[in-house]
Amino acid sequence: MTRRSYSVPAPALTAIAAVAAAGALAGYRYASRRPVAPATYPPLDLPKPFAEDIWVVDSGPIHAGGLTLPVRMTVIRLDDGALLLHSPISYTPALAAALEALGPVRHLVAPNVAHWTYLPRWQRAFPRATLWAAPGLAERAQVRRAGLRIDSVLGDEAPSAWGGAVDQGVIEGGAGFRETWFLHRATRTLVLTDLVQNLEPERLPAITALVARATRGTAGTTPLYLRAALRLGGEPMRAAITSMVALAPERVVMAHGAPFTSGGAARLRSAFAWV
C-alpha cells in the first residue's frame, strides 16, 4: 500500500497559528483574572463580624469530587455568652484563641451528614463542648472510624441551650441527606450549609467554575445534584422548606459562596422556587 503524506497549505498554517495565538492570549487573560488565592474569601481563618453576635470564618479552599471550593464556619454567640460553632472548619490554635476572645466554645454543630470531618480536632481541643449532629450522622461508618463523640441529635425543636435565641428545623431528602437550618431571631439571620450555594465564578478555578455554573451552584439556589436527593423526600421535604422560607430572614449565610447580606426573604424565595 502506498503511504500518503499530507501537507497543510501555508495560508492554513498561518490561520491555525493565529487561532492558537489568540487562544493562548485569551487563556492568559482568563488566568490573570483568577484570584491569587482561588476559591476563598480572605482574610481567612479568623472571625469576621456578620451581624450582631454573629461572625463568619472563611477558610479553604477544600477539594471535593475534584472541585476546589470555598468553605465557611458561622459562629453565633448565645444569650449566655457561649459560642455555637456551626460547621467548623479546619482547626488552628490561632483561630481557637480568636474565638475564645469572643466567648467560651460550648457547642459544636455538624449541621448535615457531610460537614463533620473537621470536628474531631475541635472536639479534642474543647472536650467539654457539646457536639450536636444532624440526624443519621452517628450511623455513618466514617464517623465511627474517626472516633467522633456525638452527644445529641438535632431535631425540629431547638434545645434549651439556644432555644431563647435561635430557631431550627431539619430538611430531609433521600439517599441519607439531612440538613439542619438555624435562624438567629434577633438579627433575622438564617444559617444554612449546602441547601443553597452562591459560588462566584471569578473566584473559582476554571474547571470548578464550569461545573458550578452547569449545576447552578453559582445561581444562589440549590445545586442540581442536591435537588435530586431532596426530591426523594417528597411532600415532607417540600413542607419543611416552605416553612423555612416563610421565616423571611433578612440575611442568609451558607457554607459555600457569597452570603445574602440583605433582601434575604426575596432571595430565599427565589432560591427555592424549584420546590
C-alpha positions in Angstrom: 0.0 0.0 0.0 1.3 3.4 -1.0 1.8 5.6 2.0 0.3 9.1 1.5 1.7 12.2 3.0 -0.4 15.3 3.6 0.8 18.8 3.7 -1.1 21.9 5.1 -1.1 24.9 2.8 0.8 27.9 4.1 -2.3 30.1 4.4 -4.0 27.4 6.6 -0.9 27.2 8.7 -1.0 30.9 9.2 -4.6 30.8 10.2 -4.0 27.9 12.7 -1.1 29.8 14.2 -3.3 32.9 14.5 -6.1 30.9 16.2 -3.6 29.3 18.6 -2.1 32.6 19.5 -5.5 34.1 20.1 -6.4 31.2 22.3 -3.2 31.4 24.2 -3.8 35.1 24.8 -7.4 34.6 25.9 -6.2 31.8 28.2 -3.6 34.1 29.7 -6.1 36.9 30.2 -8.6 34.5 31.8 -5.9 33.1 34.1 -4.7 36.6 35.0 -8.2 37.3 36.3 -8.1 34.3 38.6 -7.6 35.3 42.2 -4.2 34.8 43.8 -5.8 32.6 46.4 -8.6 30.9 44.4 -11.9 29.8 45.9 -11.6 31.7 49.1 -12.9 34.8 50.8 -9.9 36.4 52.6 -9.0 37.2 55.2 -9.0 33.6 56.2 -9.3 31.6 59.4 -10.3 34.5 61.6 -13.8 35.6 62.8 -15.3 38.5 60.8 -18.4 40.3 62.1 -21.5 39.4 60.0 -24.4 40.7 62.3 -24.7 41.4 66.0 -23.4 38.3 67.9 -22.7 36.5 64.6 -19.4 36.0 62.9 -18.2 34.1 59.8 -14.9 32.4 59.4 -13.9 31.8 55.8 -11.3 29.1 55.0 -10.2 26.7 52.4 -10.1 26.0 49.7 -11.3 22.5 50.1 -11.2 19.8 47.4 -14.3 17.7 46.9 -15.1 15.5 44.0 -12.3 17.0 42.0 -13.6 20.6 42.6 -12.0 23.4 44.5 -14.4 25.2 46.8 -14.6 27.9 49.5 -15.8 26.8 52.9 -17.2 28.8 55.8 -18.0 28.4 59.5 -20.6 30.5 61.2 -20.3 31.5 64.8 -23.3 32.5 67.0 -22.9 34.0 70.5 -25.9 32.9 72.5 -27.7 34.7 75.3 -25.4 33.2 78.0 -22.3 34.4 76.1 -21.4 30.9 74.9 -20.4 30.3 71.3 -22.0 27.9 68.9 -19.7 26.8 66.1 -21.8 25.9 63.0 -19.9 23.6 60.5 -16.4 24.1 62.0 -13.6 24.5 59.5 -10.0 23.3 59.9 -8.8 23.8 63.4 -5.8 26.0 64.3 -4.7 27.2 67.7 -4.8 30.8 66.5 -8.4 30.5 65.4 -9.3 28.8 68.6 -7.8 31.7 70.6 -9.6 34.3 68.5 -12.9 32.6 69.2 -12.3 32.2 72.9 -11.8 36.0 73.0 -15.4 36.3 71.8 -16.8 33.8 74.4 -16.4 30.2 75.6 -16.8 27.5 73.0 -19.6 25.3 74.3 -21.4 24.0 71.2 -20.0 22.2 68.1 -22.6 21.6 65.4 -22.4 19.2 62.5 -25.4 20.6 60.5 -25.6 17.9 57.9 -24.2 14.5 57.1 -21.3 15.9 55.0 -20.0 18.8 57.2 -18.3 17.0 60.1 -14.8 16.0 59.0 -13.0 18.8 60.9 -14.9 18.2 64.2 -12.7 15.5 65.8 -9.8 18.1 66.1 -12.2 20.7 67.6 -13.6 18.1 70.0 -10.1 17.3 71.2 -9.4 21.0 71.7 -12.7 21.6 73.5 -13.6 18.2 75.1 -16.3 19.8 77.4 -18.2 21.3 74.4 -21.4 19.5 73.4 -21.3 18.1 69.9 -24.7 18.3 68.1 -25.2 16.4 64.9 -27.7 16.1 62.1 -29.9 13.0 62.2 -28.2 10.0 60.7 -24.6 11.2 61.1 -23.8 8.9 64.0 -24.7 5.9 61.9 -22.0 6.6 59.2 -19.1 4.2 59.2 -16.6 7.0 58.5 -17.8 8.9 61.6 -17.4 5.9 63.8 -13.9 5.2 62.5 -13.0 8.9 63.2 -13.9 8.4 66.8 -16.2 11.4 66.8 -18.3 11.6 70.0 -21.8 12.7 69.2 -23.6 14.0 72.3 -27.0 14.9 70.9 -29.0 14.7 67.7 -30.5 17.8 66.2 -34.3 18.0 65.5 -37.0 20.4 64.6 -37.1 21.9 68.1 -34.2 24.0 69.4 -32.7 22.7 72.7 -32.8 24.8 75.8 -29.2 25.7 75.2 -30.1 28.1 72.5 -33.9 28.0 72.2 -34.2 31.5 73.5 -32.2 33.0 70.7 -32.2 30.5 67.8 -34.9 28.5 66.0 -34.1 25.4 63.9 -35.5 22.8 61.7 -34.5 19.7 59.7 -34.8 19.3 55.9 -34.8 15.6 54.9 -34.3 14.3 51.5 -33.4 10.8 50.2 -30.1 9.0 50.0 -29.5 9.8 53.6 -29.4 13.6 53.1 -30.5 15.7 56.1 -29.6 19.3 56.9 -30.5 21.4 59.9 -31.1 25.1 59.5 -30.8 27.8 62.2 -32.5 31.2 62.4 -31.0 33.8 64.8 -34.1 35.7 65.7 -32.6 39.0 66.8 -30.8 39.6 63.6 -33.2 37.6 61.2 -30.1 35.6 60.0 -30.7 32.2 58.5 -27.7 29.9 58.7 -27.6 27.1 56.0 -24.9 24.7 54.9 -25.4 23.1 51.4 -29.1 23.8 50.8 -28.1 27.0 49.0 -24.9 27.7 47.1 -23.9 31.1 45.8 -20.4 30.5 44.4 -18.8 33.3 42.4 -17.2 32.0 39.2 -14.5 34.7 39.2 -13.2 33.3 42.5 -13.0 29.7 41.2 -10.5 27.7 39.2 -11.7 27.3 35.6 -12.9 23.7 35.8 -14.7 24.3 39.1 -16.4 27.4 37.7 -17.6 25.5 34.7 -19.1 22.7 36.8 -20.6 25.1 39.3 -22.3 27.0 36.5 -23.6 23.8 35.0 -25.1 22.6 38.3 -26.5 26.0 39.3 -24.1 26.3 42.2 -23.4 29.9 41.1 -27.1 30.9 41.0 -27.8 31.4 44.7 -30.0 28.3 44.7 -29.9 24.6 45.5 -27.4 22.9 43.2 -29.0 20.4 40.8 -27.2 17.3 42.2 -28.7 18.1 45.7 -32.2 18.7 44.3 -32.2 15.1 43.1 -31.7 13.8 46.6 -34.1 16.3 48.2 -36.9 15.4 45.8 -36.8 11.9 47.2 -38.0 13.4 50.5 -41.4 14.1 48.9 -44.1 16.2 50.5 -42.5 16.3 53.9 -39.4 17.9 52.4 -41.5 20.4 50.4 -43.4 21.3 53.6 -40.2 21.7 55.6 -38.6 24.0 53.0 -41.9 26.0 52.6 -41.9 26.6 56.4 -38.3 27.7 56.4 -38.8 30.1 53.6 -41.8 31.6 55.4 -39.5 32.8 58.1 -38.5 35.6 55.8 -34.9 36.2 57.0 -33.1 39.4 56.3 -29.7 37.7 55.8 -28.7 34.2 54.7 -25.3 32.7 55.2 -24.2 29.4 53.7 -21.1 27.3 53.7 -20.2 27.8 50.1 -20.3 31.2 48.3 -21.3 34.8 48.9 -23.9 35.3 51.7 -27.1 37.2 51.1 -26.4 40.3 53.2 -29.7 41.9 52.6 -33.1 41.1 51.0 -32.8 37.6 52.3 -36.5 36.9 52.2 -36.9 37.5 48.4 -33.6 35.8 47.6 -34.6 32.8 49.6 -38.0 32.6 47.8 -36.1 32.7 44.5 -33.6 30.1 45.7 -36.4 27.6 46.4 -38.7 28.4 43.6 -37.9 24.9 42.2 -39.7 23.3 45.2 
